[in-house]
Amino acid sequence: MSTESAAFSHVLDFRWRQGDPSISEAEARLHDLRALQAAITEVVEITVGDARADDLTWTQISDALGISTQAAVARYGRHGDLR
């Protein structure tokens, strides 16, 4: 099983609002995905901060995130850590 496949499986297993009789299953799934997206965004920001504290370079971080170094610095370097 690939990393992406395992992650996808975890996403499908997350069911917070599903089964709520006041909304449709599709709407519940969208609420669940929004909650997961917010949590992932926060965890990535924390993890990038931890990586910088552990002296990872912006290039190493950007490679791990699959984005350009410039994008990583622009997105996560706003707290003054541009070294």
C-alpha positions as CSV (number, residue, x, y, z in Angstrom):
1,M,0.0,0.0,0.0
2,S,1.4,3.4,-1.0
3,T,1.6,6.3,1.4
4,E,-1.1,8.2,-0.6
5,S,-3.3,5.1,-0.6
6,A,-3.0,4.8,3.2
7,A,-3.8,8.5,3.7
8,F,-6.8,8.2,1.4
9,S,-8.1,5.3,3.4
10,H,-7.7,7.3,6.7
11,V,-9.7,10.2,5.1
12,L,-12.5,7.9,4.1
13,D,-12.6,6.4,7.6
14,F,-13.0,9.8,9.2
15,R,-16.7,10.3,9.9
16,W,-17.6,13.1,12.3
17,R,-20.8,14.5,10.8
18,Q,-21.9,11.5,8.8
19,G,-25.1,10.0,10.2
20,D,-26.3,13.4,11.3
21,P,-30.0,13.3,10.3
22,S,-30.2,17.1,9.8
23,I,-27.9,17.1,6.7
24,S,-27.4,14.9,3.7
25,E,-24.5,12.4,3.6
26,A,-22.8,14.4,0.9
27,E,-23.0,17.6,3.0
28,A,-21.8,15.7,6.1
29,R,-18.8,14.4,4.1
30,L,-18.0,18.0,3.0
31,H,-18.1,19.1,6.6
32,D,-15.8,16.2,7.6
33,L,-13.3,17.1,4.8
34,R,-13.3,20.8,5.8
35,A,-12.5,19.7,9.4
36,L,-9.7,17.4,8.2
37,Q,-8.3,20.2,6.0
38,A,-8.1,22.7,8.8
39,A,-6.5,20.1,11.1
40,I,-3.9,19.2,8.5
41,T,-3.1,22.8,7.8
42,E,-2.4,23.4,11.5
43,V,-0.3,20.3,11.9
44,V,1.8,21.1,8.8
45,E,2.5,24.6,10.2
46,I,3.5,23.2,13.6
47,T,5.6,20.5,11.9
48,V,7.4,23.1,9.7
49,G,8.2,25.1,12.8
50,D,9.6,22.0,14.5
51,A,11.6,21.2,11.3
52,R,13.1,24.7,11.3
53,A,13.9,24.3,15.0
54,D,15.7,21.1,14.1
55,D,17.7,23.0,11.5
56,L,16.1,21.6,8.4
57,T,16.6,23.9,5.4
58,W,13.8,25.4,3.5
59,T,14.9,23.2,0.6
60,Q,14.5,20.1,2.7
61,I,11.1,21.2,3.9
62,S,9.9,22.2,0.5
63,D,11.0,18.9,-1.0
64,A,9.1,17.0,1.7
65,L,6.0,19.1,1.1
66,G,6.2,18.9,-2.7
67,I,6.3,22.6,-3.2
68,S,9.0,25.1,-4.3
69,T,11.4,26.6,-1.7
70,Q,10.0,30.0,-2.5
71,A,6.5,28.8,-1.8
72,A,7.5,27.2,1.5
73,V,9.2,30.4,2.7
74,A,6.3,32.5,1.6
75,R,3.7,30.2,3.2
76,Y,5.5,29.2,6.4
77,G,8.3,31.7,6.9
78,R,6.0,34.5,8.0
79,H,7.1,34.2,11.6
80,G,10.5,35.7,10.9
81,D,12.3,32.5,10.3
82,L,13.7,33.1,6.9
83,R,17.2,31.8,7.5
